[in-house]
Amino acid sequence: MASEPRHPLLADTSSLIAVANTDQWDVLADSLALTTTNVCKHELQNHVNSNTYAPEGSREQYLKEGSERVLEHVDDDSSSWSCVTVVPRPPRAGCR
């Protein structure tokens, strides 16, 4: 069994970015205990890396800044958030 805590709230990439870009982020991030996945964390990191020079006010800037805020919190050891590894889909799963 995993020793890391798991919380009943599971958040995906889009919802985390949306909340991270609001004025309520600090309050919500500190008061919620939630779990996200390694896939979500990877997607957030991709948004940060692929939007290094995002134009001011663009969707890319929105994705980058929200992703950075979420990653700071997920990577904080004192955070009440946890990250779990999901099993990847096998190649050609669901294909006929």
MODELLER restraints for C-alpha pairs under 7 A, 6 or more apart:
rsr = mdl.restraints
at = mdl.atoms
rsr.add(forms.Gaussian(group=physical.xy_distance, feature=features.Distance(at['CA:5:A'], at['CA:82:A']), mean=6.35, stdev=0.5))
rsr.add(forms.Gaussian(group=physical.xy_distance, feature=features.Distance(at['CA:6:A'], at['CA:35:A']), mean=6.04, stdev=0.5))
rsr.add(forms.Gaussian(group=physical.xy_distance, feature=features.Distance(at['CA:6:A'], at['CA:82:A']), mean=6.24, stdev=0.5))
rsr.add(forms.Gaussian(group=physical.xy_distance, feature=features.Distance(at['CA:7:A'], at['CA:33:A']), mean=6.12, stdev=0.5))
rsr.add(forms.Gaussian(group=physical.xy_distance, feature=features.Distance(at['CA:7:A'], at['CA:34:A']), mean=4.99, stdev=0.5))
rsr.add(forms.Gaussian(group=physical.xy_distance, feature=features.Distance(at['CA:7:A'], at['CA:35:A']), mean=5.45, stdev=0.5))
rsr.add(forms.Gaussian(group=physical.xy_distance, feature=features.Distance(at['CA:8:A'], at['CA:34:A']), mean=6.57, stdev=0.5))
rsr.add(forms.Gaussian(group=physical.xy_distance, feature=features.Distance(at['CA:9:A'], at['CA:34:A']), mean=4.74, stdev=0.5))
rsr.add(forms.Gaussian(group=physical.xy_distance, feature=features.Distance(at['CA:9:A'], at['CA:35:A']), mean=6.02, stdev=0.5))
rsr.add(forms.Gaussian(group=physical.xy_distance, feature=features.Distance(at['CA:10:A'], at['CA:34:A']), mean=5.86, stdev=0.5))
rsr.add(forms.Gaussian(group=physical.xy_distance, feature=features.Distance(at['CA:10:A'], at['CA:35:A']), mean=4.90, stdev=0.5))
rsr.add(forms.Gaussian(group=physical.xy_distance, feature=features.Distance(at['CA:10:A'], at['CA:36:A']), mean=5.56, stdev=0.5))
rsr.add(forms.Gaussian(group=physical.xy_distance, feature=features.Distance(at['CA:11:A'], at['CA:35:A']), mean=6.52, stdev=0.5))
rsr.add(forms.Gaussian(group=physical.xy_distance, feature=features.Distance(at['CA:11:A'], at['CA:36:A']), mean=5.39, stdev=0.5))
rsr.add(forms.Gaussian(group=physical.xy_distance, feature=features.Distance(at['CA:12:A'], at['CA:36:A']), mean=6.58, stdev=0.5))
rsr.add(forms.Gaussian(group=physical.xy_distance, feature=features.Distance(at['CA:12:A'], at['CA:40:A']), mean=6.15, stdev=0.5))
rsr.add(forms.Gaussian(group=physical.xy_distance, feature=features.Distance(at['CA:13:A'], at['CA:40:A']), mean=5.26, stdev=0.5))
rsr.add(forms.Gaussian(group=physical.xy_distance, feature=features.Distance(at['CA:13:A'], at['CA:43:A']), mean=6.99, stdev=0.5))
rsr.add(forms.Gaussian(group=physical.xy_distance, feature=features.Distance(at['CA:13:A'], at['CA:44:A']), mean=6.72, stdev=0.5))
rsr.add(forms.Gaussian(group=physical.xy_distance, feature=features.Distance(at['CA:16:A'], at['CA:70:A']), mean=6.71, stdev=0.5))
rsr.add(forms.Gaussian(group=physical.xy_distance, feature=features.Distance(at['CA:17:A'], at['CA:63:A']), mean=6.61, stdev=0.5))
rsr.add(forms.Gaussian(group=physical.xy_distance, feature=features.Distance(at['CA:17:A'], at['CA:66:A']), mean=4.60, stdev=0.5))
rsr.add(forms.Gaussian(group=physical.xy_distance, feature=features.Distance(at['CA:17:A'], at['CA:67:A']), mean=5.73, stdev=0.5))
rsr.add(forms.Gaussian(group=physical.xy_distance, feature=features.Distance(at['CA:17:A'], at['CA:70:A']), mean=6.98, stdev=0.5))
rsr.add(forms.Gaussian(group=physical.xy_distance, feature=features.Distance(at['CA:19:A'], at['CA:25:A']), mean=6.01, stdev=0.5))
rsr.add(forms.Gaussian(group=physical.xy_distance, feature=features.Distance(at['CA:20:A'], at['CA:66:A']), mean=4.99, stdev=0.5))
rsr.add(forms.Gaussian(group=physical.xy_distance, feature=features.Distance(at['CA:20:A'], at['CA:69:A']), mean=6.19, stdev=0.5))
rsr.add(forms.Gaussian(group=physical.xy_distance, feature=features.Distance(at['CA:20:A'], at['CA:70:A']), mean=6.39, stdev=0.5))
rsr.add(forms.Gaussian(group=physical.xy_distance, feature=features.Distance(at['CA:21:A'], at['CA:66:A']), mean=5.31, stdev=0.5))
rsr.add(forms.Gaussian(group=physical.xy_distance, feature=features.Distance(at['CA:33:A'], at['CA:80:A']), mean=5.06, stdev=0.5))
rsr.add(forms.Gaussian(group=physical.xy_distance, feature=features.Distance(at['CA:33:A'], at['CA:81:A']), mean=5.27, stdev=0.5))
rsr.add(forms.Gaussian(group=physical.xy_distance, feature=features.Distance(at['CA:34:A'], at['CA:81:A']), mean=5.01, stdev=0.5))
rsr.add(forms.Gaussian(group=physical.xy_distance, feature=features.Distance(at['CA:34:A'], at['CA:82:A']), mean=6.38, stdev=0.5))
rsr.add(forms.Gaussian(group=physical.xy_distance, feature=features.Distance(at['CA:35:A'], at['CA:81:A']), mean=5.73, stdev=0.5))
rsr.add(forms.Gaussian(group=physical.xy_distance, feature=features.Distance(at['CA:35:A'], at['CA:82:A']), mean=4.68, stdev=0.5))
rsr.add(forms.Gaussian(group=physical.xy_distance, feature=features.Distance(at['CA:35:A'], at['CA:83:A']), mean=5.48, stdev=0.5))
rsr.add(forms.Gaussian(group=physical.xy_distance, feature=features.Distance(at['CA:36:A'], at['CA:82:A']), mean=6.37, stdev=0.5))
rsr.add(forms.Gaussian(group=physical.xy_distance, feature=features.Distance(at['CA:36:A'], at['CA:83:A']), mean=4.85, stdev=0.5))
rsr.add(forms.Gaussian(group=physical.xy_distance, feature=features.Distance(at['CA:36:A'], at['CA:84:A']), mean=6.37, stdev=0.5))
rsr.add(forms.Gaussian(group=physical.xy_distance, feature=features.Distance(at['CA:37:A'], at['CA:83:A']), mean=5.07, stdev=0.5))
rsr.add(forms.Gaussian(group=physical.xy_distance, feature=features.Distance(at['CA:37:A'], at['CA:84:A']), mean=4.81, stdev=0.5))
rsr.add(forms.Gaussian(group=physical.xy_distance, feature=features.Distance(at['CA:37:A'], at['CA:85:A']), mean=5.73, stdev=0.5))
rsr.add(forms.Gaussian(group=physical.xy_distance, feature=features.Distance(at['CA:37:A'], at['CA:86:A']), mean=6.47, stdev=0.5))
rsr.add(forms.Gaussian(group=physical.xy_distance, feature=features.Distance(at['CA:38:A'], at['CA:83:A']), mean=6.22, stdev=0.5))
rsr.add(forms.Gaussian(group=physical.xy_distance, feature=features.Distance(at['CA:38:A'], at['CA:84:A']), mean=5.99, stdev=0.5))
rsr.add(forms.Gaussian(group=physical.xy_distance, feature=features.Distance(at['CA:38:A'], at['CA:85:A']), mean=5.17, stdev=0.5))
rsr.add(forms.Gaussian(group=physical.xy_distance, feature=features.Distance(at['CA:38:A'], at['CA:86:A']), mean=6.77, stdev=0.5))
rsr.add(forms.Gaussian(group=physical.xy_distance, feature=features.Distance(at['CA:44:A'], at['CA:67:A']), mean=5.03, stdev=0.5))
rsr.add(forms.Gaussian(group=physical.xy_distance, feature=features.Distance(at['CA:47:A'], at['CA:63:A']), mean=6.11, stdev=0.5))
rsr.add(forms.Gaussian(group=physical.xy_distance, feature=features.Distance(at['CA:47:A'], at['CA:64:A']), mean=5.38, stdev=0.5))
rsr.add(forms.Gaussian(group=physical.xy_distance, feature=features.Distance(at['CA:47:A'], at['CA:67:A']), mean=6.56, stdev=0.5))
rsr.add(forms.Gaussian(group=physical.xy_distance, feature=features.Distance(at['CA:48:A'], at['CA:64:A']), mean=4.70, stdev=0.5))
rsr.add(forms.Gaussian(group=physical.xy_distance, feature=features.Distance(at['CA:48:A'], at['CA:67:A']), mean=6.32, stdev=0.5))
rsr.add(forms.Gaussian(group=physical.xy_distance, feature=features.Distance(at['CA:48:A'], at['CA:68:A']), mean=6.47, stdev=0.5))
rsr.add(forms.Gaussian(group=physical.xy_distance, feature=features.Distance(at['CA:51:A'], at['CA:60:A']), mean=5.92, stdev=0.5))
rsr.add(forms.Gaussian(group=physical.xy_distance, feature=features.Distance(at['CA:51:A'], at['CA:61:A']), mean=6.87, stdev=0.5))
rsr.add(forms.Gaussian(group=physical.xy_distance, feature=features.Distance(at['CA:51:A'], at['CA:64:A']), mean=6.00, stdev=0.5))
rsr.add(forms.Gaussian(group=physical.xy_distance, feature=features.Distance(at['CA:54:A'], at['CA:60:A']), mean=5.49, stdev=0.5))
rsr.add(forms.Gaussian(group=physical.xy_distance, feature=features.Distance(at['CA:54:A'], at['CA:61:A']), mean=4.96, stdev=0.5))
rsr.add(forms.Gaussian(group=physical.xy_distance, feature=features.Distance(at['CA:55:A'], at['CA:61:A']), mean=6.38, stdev=0.5))
rsr.add(forms.Gaussian(group=physical.xy_distance, feature=features.Distance(at['CA:73:A'], at['CA:79:A']), mean=6.39, stdev=0.5))
rsr.add(forms.Gaussian(group=physical.xy_distance, feature=features.Distance(at['CA:74:A'], at['CA:81:A']), mean=6.13, stdev=0.5))
